[in-house]
Amino acid sequence: MNRQHWGWHSERLPVPARVVRWGHWGTPVLLFPTAGGDFEEVERFRLIHALAPLIDAGRIKVYSIDSVAGCTWLERRHSVEYCARVQNLYDAFVYRELVPLIYADCGGQRLDIVTCGASIGAFNAVASLCRHPDVFRLAIGLSGTYDLTSFLHGRFPQDFYFSSPLHYLPGLAESSPQLQMLRQRKVLLVSGSGRFEDIGESWRMAHVLGAKGVPNRVDDWGPSCHHDWVSWRELLPRYLAEYA
């Protein structure tokens, strides 16, 4: 399998930027790691192995990055304002630096990107699509954690507001070009009711999206679907085979 790694200093991130790509051709897929994961997490937990038939067939090219914002929240040693600022800058890094790299790696073509992730990775996938429907066409959230207010300790910085689709989407103006384009995109919210799952998070996200006319669907895989890599390795290849 073709594999390439990039690294550089980004003024938007508190740590060096790191990106890895698997594949040689196909739809670009941005795969966010879980909250504390790094850019190679999806490989170590054999999700790339599960996606190998699609990668080797030239159906998809998979990109992954460090969970910089997620790690900052989990450390719980910074102020809420700092963590929210990192979350907002992480989004800017994806849009301003990572997306151009993906375009360049795809021969300069501005291909629509599919974004996906599990747990807080699902939050970043859905948030990226909602803020930037001009570059992302589909978000697949697995076992998503979409409400991060438990990290805020009662405070609510502006940076967080603009990072969280649950909070800013309801106020998005009907005339907004962002909303008009978002209504041409799609969000798949995939979850179960097994161990450590909370499908209520997916339904809450779906209700906010639906109220703004954004196409979305909640897929409930029932009690046999748990909040773990076993489930994600089984489910993500199915969705990417159908939609990518």
Summary of the structure (lengths in Angstrom):
residues: 244
radius of gyration: 16.7
end to end distance: 18.7
largest distance: 48.6
contacts: 850
relative contact order: 0.14
helix: 44%
strand: 20%
